[in-house]
Amino acid sequence: MTLFEAAILGIVQGLTEFLPISSTAHLRIVPALAGWSDPGAAFTAIAQLGTLAAVLIYFRKDISAIIHGVVRGISTGKPLESTEAKMGWMIVAGTIPIVILGLLFKHQIETSLRSLYWISGALIGLALVLSLAEWKINNRLTKGLPLKTIEKIGWKEALMIGLAQCVALIPGSSRSGVTITGGLFLNLSRETAARFSFLLSLPSVLAAALLELYKTWPVISATTENITNIIVATLVAGIVGYASIGFLLTYLKRHTTTIFIVYRLIAGTAILYLLATGKLQPL
């Protein structure tokens, strides 16, 4: 990987990590179209440290309140007393499913599931499911029924969205995409679904990134070039990712996810066409 490739992939990671269009898919597709080598699942996980930092900085007040609430609750013997403490434990509970399934299917996630057939199928499939979720929300708004805010998220919502997050283990599905979709089916507002999606991603993304960093450190540290590339990709991903968070939350206050649904359908169909014509190879 050259420094230019690392910077481009950092931009791709930052742009697509939070938009419901799948960062993993684009980190697989862009190199394939450019004739570069597949950076691999490990690179994707480590580069997510940059977008993880973007979430930590953007939601620093929320995260600080949650941590203080959890610590205070444990110290007083009332772990679920405050709203912030309850949110912290719900995030933990919602993370357990993806950790278990991620470890069980780690080999498949890093190999066969990175096939462009899987990615195109996931892009198209989630677009259809997201369109159903949008139909449900629009129908609810038409009837004048309220949508849930972040304060109204309970254990049911946290666990169900946590289960939905497991689908993100399939490249092309999109972590933010599946969790936002799950939130919409549970009557969360679009902005609330996105906000909770970002908070829920913190533990699993951190764990995956640190695990891959530990496992691949001998390769990364083998040359100065390798270290420089991963640092550049991570920094660029963080900067671009921070801007992407702000854009999506602002966008979803007034718009639906239709633009992302259409994009996923076009991208998935285009990949299938390129595979059928032999211009791209599945692996």
N, C-alpha and C positions, 0 to 999 in steps of 0.2 A: 504494500500500500504506500502510495506517495503522500506527501503532505497535502497536496491539492485534493486528492481523493478523501483524505481524512477530514478536511475542512468541509467538503461537499456533503459527506455522509453525516457530519455533525449538524449541518443545516437541515438535512432531511430528517434526522432524528428529532431535532427541536421543533420543526414545523409539524410533524405528524404524530408525535407522542400524545398530544392532548386533543387534537382534532380526531373525531371518530372515523378515521380512515386508515388506521393501522401503520405504526412506525415500522414494525417488523417486516410487513409486506413491502414497504417502500425501500427499506434497507436491503431487501432481497432483489427488488425489481430494478432499481436505479443502477446498481453495479452490473446487472445482467444486460441491460440496454446499452450501457456504456462500454461493455466488453471487459469490465474489471472482474476480479475474483470475488466470490461471495465472502463478505467479511465474517460471516459465521454468527451463530447464536451468542457466543461469548462476547464478541465485540459489541453486539446489540445490548447485552445486559450491562456491560461496563459503561458504555456511552450513556446509559440511562442515569448514571450518577449525576450527569450534568442536568438532566431534566428533573431529577429528584431534588437537586439543589434549588432549582427554579421554584418548585412547589414549596419547599421549606421557606424560601425567602418571601414568596408571594403571600403565603398563608401563615406567616410567622406569628401574628397575633393570635390567630385561631389555635395554632399548634401549641403555643406557649400556654394558653388558657387550658387546653386539654391536658397537657402534661402536669400543670399545677393542680388541676382538679383531681387527676388520678393520684398524684402523690399525697395531696391533702386527704383524699378519701381513704387511702391505705393507712395513713398515720392516725386518723381518727377512728378507724374501724368501721367506717361507713363508705365503702368503695363506690356506691352508686348514688350517693346523696345529691351531688350537683349534676346539672345538665352536661357540663364539660367532662366530668369523670365518666358519666354514662356513655358519652360519645367516644371516649378513649377506649373503653372496654368493648363497645360495639365494633369499633374498627379492628380490634384484636380478634374478636370472634368472627368477623367477616373475612379475615385474612386466612384463617385456618384451612378452609377448603382448598384454596389455590396452592398453599404450601404442600399439603399432602399429595394432591394430584400432580403438582409440578415435580416432586421428587419421584413419584411412581412412574411417570411417563417422560422423565428427563431425556432418555435416549431418543425416543421417537420425536420429541420436540426439537431436538438438535439435528436430526437427520431427515427421516422420511417426511415429516410434516412440513419441512421447508420446501417441499416440491411446489412448483408454481401452480400445479393443478389444485392442490389444497388451498393455496393462497387465493387463487381466483374464485374458487368455490366459497371460501369464507367471506371474501369481499361482497360477492353477490348475495349470499345467504343472509348475512347480517343486514344488508340493505333492505331486504324484503321484511325481515323481522322488525327493523327500526321503523319502517313505513307503517306497520301494524300498530306499533306503539304510538306513533304520531297520530294515527287515526283515532286511537283510544283517547288521547289527550285532547285532541280537537273536538271530539264528541262530548267530552266532559265539559269543556269550556263553553260549547254551544248551549249546553243545558244550564249554564250558570253555576256549576259545581266548583268548589274551591280546589286548588292544588296545594300539596304539602310543602312547607318551607323546611329549612334545615333543622329548626327547633322541633318539628313534628316527626322527625325520623325516629322510629322505635326499633326494638329488637327484630321484629319481623322484616322490616325493610333492610336492616343491616345484614341479616343472614341471607336473605334472598338475593340481594345485590352481590354479596360475597360469593354465593354459588354461581351467579351469572358471570362473575369475574373469572371463574375457572375456564370459561369458553375462550378467554384471551390467550390461553396456552396454545391454541391453534393459530399459527401465523396467518395474518390476514384478517383476523376477526376484530382486533383492536381492543385494548384494555378499556380505554375511555368509551369506545363504542358500545361494548357489551354492558358495561356498568350504567351508562346513561340510558340505554335501552331498558335495562332492568328497572331503573328508577322511574322511567316514564310509565311502565306497566303498573308500578305501585303508586301511581298518581302524584309523583313528585313533579314540581315545576322543572322546566328544562334547565334553568340556571342552578337550582338546588341539586338536581341529578348530577350535573357536571361538577359542582363544588364537592359533593360527597364522593364522587368518583375519584377526584384528585387526592383527597384526604385518605381514602381507603387504599390507594395504590402505594402509599409510603412504606409500610412494613415489608410487603412482598418485593417491591422493586429494590429496596435497600438490601434485603437478604440475598436476592438473586445476583445483584451487582457485586457485592462483597465476596460471595462464593466463587463467582467466575473470576474475579480479580485475584483471589487466592490461588485458584487452580491454574490460571494461565500466567501468573507472574513470572515464572522462569522464561517463558517465551517473550513476554512483553519487555522484561528487563535484559533480554539477550543483547539488544543493541540500543544505542541512544535514539536512533531513528524510530524504533518501535514505541519507545516511551514518549517521544515528542508527538507522534501521530495520535496516540490514545489521549494524551493531554489536550491537544488541539481539538480533537473531535468532541471531547467531553465539555470543554469550555464553550465551544461554539454552540453545542446542543443546549447548554444551560442558558445562554444569552437569548437564543432564538426561542427556546421553550418558554421563558418568562414572558416574552411578548405574545406568544401563542395562547397562554393562559388568559391574559387580559383580554385578548381579542375574542376568544370563545365565550367567556362569561358575559362580556358586553353584548356580543352578537345574539346569544340565546335569550337575552332579556326581551328582545323584540322580534326575533325570527324563529322559525322552525328549523329542524335539521334536514329539510328537504334537499338543500344544496349538497350535503354530504351523502345523502342517499343516492342522488343522481350520479355524483362523482364515483361512488363505489361501484355502481352498476356499469358505468362506462369503463372504469379501470379493469374490473373483473372480466368484462367481455373482451376488451382489447388484449388482455393477457391470453385468454383462450384462443383468440384469433392468431396471435403471434406464435403460440405453441402449435396450433394446427398447421400453420404455414412453414414451420421449422425455423422461424427466425429467432425463437428462444427455446432453450432446452429446459425441461422441468426441474432438473437438479444440476 
